[in-house]
Structure formats: structure tokens, C-alpha cells
Amino acid sequence: MGNLIGRREWIGLLAGGLVGGQEARMRARELGLAPGIYGTGALNAITDVKGVRVGHTTLVRGDDVRTGVTAILAHGGNLFQDKRPGGVFVGNAFGKLAGSTQVQELGTIETPIVLTNTLAVGTAMEAVVRWTLGQAGNERVMSVNALVGETNDGGLNDIRALPVAGADVLAAIGRAAEGPVEEGSVGAGTGTVCYGWKGGIGTSSRVLPAREGGYTVGVLVQSNFGGVLTMGGAPVGRELGRADAPGDGSCMLVVATDAPLNGRGCQRLAARAVFGMGRTGASYSNGSGDFGITFSTVTGVREVGTDEQSPLFQAVLEAAEEAIYNSLLRATTVRSKKRTVEAIPIGRVREILRRYSGR
């Protein structure tokens, strides 16, 4: 019958569901994880913010290429001519967020935000520049601030082979669409590892009540970092024997909102997204590059004052926490010639959550 597993683990696997011999992947709310006090948008995704688009290119070739590209667009028009307020926050700068200095200086974002692997940043920047120069109305443009972030997927991917091409970046931008966002081992999350399990792309959103502005905040993460995983207050990492998960890695957190914020307000929101990692047990180690990137989709109206921003901070903390959970729970096991990184065992997670919640 093959390897035997304990009765408790077997029950957990049945509870989690099996599909084709593998556990069914699910989102945090299907496990009863609903961090915070605010409700979500209809999709519980960054694309709940009207106009925001997301696209992926996933590269899986042979037994060594496990990488990709994820593109986030603030709107479907000419991003360079119709810039959006933006801000960045650096939690730990052991990583690369190309284009961040101009965003900090001017408080605007003028290109798609592209996420990929560490050694593909240059390729992605060139592709974003070419895409921007090719947009109708940009015939006289002579300076483009491409915004490209990364995490290092070299543990699973043959990163030194430089498998990401400009065409892959353009394909992700071209696929960017409103609607549901694919999560897990896709796009820029194809080769990532989080808390010792397979990480990836995750997303979530929050909607404030009308009395607090009725604004929507959405977060998308590329999770590739470590620490000791906590889920809904339960010490999942410790219970699953991962209390010594390596802390090095990186996390990119992209935040979108329809709250009218200036560059400074966007920067403050980006900071809270990075703080949200801590709710899940992040160690923010020396070798972890942790970056928040925020943009507002709204311009030309009265900006939300600083005294009114606290509900937005709460919302982004909640959405960042849940997006990280979704990146883990939706990820599938990935194998390459370098190693195998298992998906987090949902059945066992369900059991731990039930035990610690007392339900």
C-alpha cells in the first residue's frame, strides 16, 4: 500500500479533500481564516479596485526552468500619459526594486509594475520601456521610469540560465486583465518558497464601510521569505516542524486603492503592507528584501487627509496577511532537478486551526 501515514494525518487529508491523489488547493477563507474586521470585495483580490489589471507568464521548461513574470497595471489606458499617485516602502533593502527612487521623489507611477526573478530585472526593465515607447501618444517620450521588483527563485529555478525573455514580460503585460487573479505557483511566484513550503502569488482585498469612506484596498504578494508561520494566531509552522525555516528570501507586496492619496499617503500605505508580513510570522532577516509598492487609481479629487487614513492602514494590514496565506494555500508542489518544494499540507493545517480555535 506504500508509505503509511498516521491516522490523524489521514483524517486531515480527507478533510482537506483529495483531487487526483493530491490535496485540493483552496483559499484562506475556505479554511475559516478571515483576518481582521473588514469585509472583502467581490473577488477578494487586488482587481476589486476598479480598473486594476493583472497578468502572468509562467515558465516551466524541462527539469530546470521554474520562473515567470507577473504584471500589475493601474488602468487600461496610457499609463505614462495618465500617471497615478504612487509610493514605495523599503522594509529591508536586500533586493531590487528598480525605479523606486523616482517614485519616492515624484510620487507617481508611470508604467506597469512588473515582478519577476532577481536576474531578470534588467530584461524586464528593457521590455517595459519598449512597451511604453510603443504606446500611442508616446512618440516623443525620451525618459521612462520602469518599475520592476524581484525575488530570488534560484532554489528551484536555473536562474543563471536567464530564462526570462523580453517577450515573456510583454506577454504578461498583454494578458493583464480585470477579474479573478490566478494564485499560487504561477507567474513571478512559479519558483518561490515561503516559510519552507511552496510560496507564490496571493491576493486579497478589503472594503471600508461608507462611514469610513467606502474605499477598496487590494494587495498582491510575491511570497519568497521565511520565519515561523502563524495562521490566524495558530503556530502552524511550529506544529508542522518548521520552527527553523530559513529567514532569507524576499517579499514584494503591491497595493492598489481607489482612495485618493498623494505619493506620501501611498508610501504610508505601502509601509503597512510590509508590516502585515509580521502577522504571519515573517522574520525580516538580513537576506530578505521586503518591499511595498502602492498606487491610487484616483486623481483630481480631494485627497484623504492624514487623520482619515487609519482605516486604510487597518485594511491593508488585513489584506496583506490574507494574501500571504492565499499564496501558500493555493500553491502546488513544484519539482526541479535542484529540489522539490512541497505545498503546505492543507488537511493538517485545517486540523491545527481547529485545535487552536477550540472549534
Protein Blocks (a to p, Z undefined) as FASTA:
>chain_A
ZZaddfklmmmmmmnopaehiacdddfklnopaghjbdcdfkopaklpghiacdddddde
hjlbccddddddfbfcdfklmccddddddfblcbcdehklmmmmnopafbdcddddfklm
mmmmmmmmmmmmmpghilmgcbdcdddddddfklmpcfknopacfklmmmmmmmpcgdjd
dehjehjllmgceehiacddddddddddfknoopacdddddddbedjddeehiafklmno
pamgcfbdcdddddddfbdcdfklmmmmmmmmmmmmmmnopakiaklccddddddfbehi
acddfklmmmmmmmmmmmmmmmmmmmmmmpccdddfkbccddddfklmmmmmmmmnoZZ
